[in-house]
């Protein structure tokens, strides 16, 4: 106990002790900030030009992050300014995303954001009436 007091902050020691006493010793599962889905992480991709379609974003993902993203990427939304997009991937790919971010180059930014950018509002489409 004496060694802990010398090496750690007392608030951190107390927080850890309370966690053990209350039975919360497992690491919290990560959650996406986009949908709050457990076990997922949100990815933010931003380019230098206006995004006209989601195909452009899929091409960025294929070129920089995943060769075959179809079973990894979900819940894609464009940013309000249409220069970026956010989407979710399983948390197990977070390191791969961060490695891709380091190699992305000057035309594309890739990150795991801590807060969401302003997103484009899409109007609900009414089905065609006969």
RAFEN-V962290 format. One record per backbone hydrogen bond with DSSP energy under -1.0 kcal/mol. NH is the residue of the N-H (numbers start at 1). CO is the residue of the C=O. E is the energy in kcal/mol with one decimal. If there is no record, write none. Layout:
nh | co | e
NH | CO | E
NH | CO | E
//
This chain:
nh | co | e
5 | 1 | -2.2
6 | 2 | -1.5
7 | 3 | -2.0
8 | 4 | -2.8
13 | 9 | -2.2
14 | 10 | -2.4
15 | 11 | -2.4
16 | 12 | -2.4
17 | 13 | -2.3
18 | 14 | -2.6
19 | 15 | -2.0
20 | 16 | -2.2
21 | 17 | -2.5
22 | 18 | -2.2
23 | 20 | -1.0
24 | 19 | -2.6
32 | 37 | -2.0
36 | 32 | -1.4
39 | 30 | -3.4
40 | 37 | -1.2
41 | 89 | -2.8
43 | 87 | -3.3
44 | 111 | -3.2
45 | 85 | -2.8
46 | 109 | -2.7
47 | 83 | -2.9
51 | 82 | -4.0
56 | 53 | -1.0
58 | 54 | -2.5
59 | 55 | -2.3
60 | 56 | -1.8
61 | 57 | -2.5
62 | 58 | -2.6
63 | 59 | -2.4
64 | 60 | -2.5
65 | 61 | -2.5
66 | 61 | -2.0
72 | 69 | -2.3
73 | 69 | -2.4
74 | 88 | -1.9
77 | 86 | -2.6
79 | 84 | -2.7
80 | 118 | -2.9
82 | 79 | -1.5
85 | 45 | -2.5
86 | 77 | -2.7
87 | 43 | -1.8
88 | 74 | -3.0
89 | 41 | -2.1
91 | 39 | -2.8
93 | 90 | -2.4
94 | 91 | -2.0
97 | 93 | -2.3
98 | 94 | -2.6
99 | 95 | -2.4
100 | 96 | -2.1
101 | 97 | -2.0
102 | 98 | -1.3
109 | 46 | -3.1
111 | 44 | -2.3
120 | 78 | -2.7
//
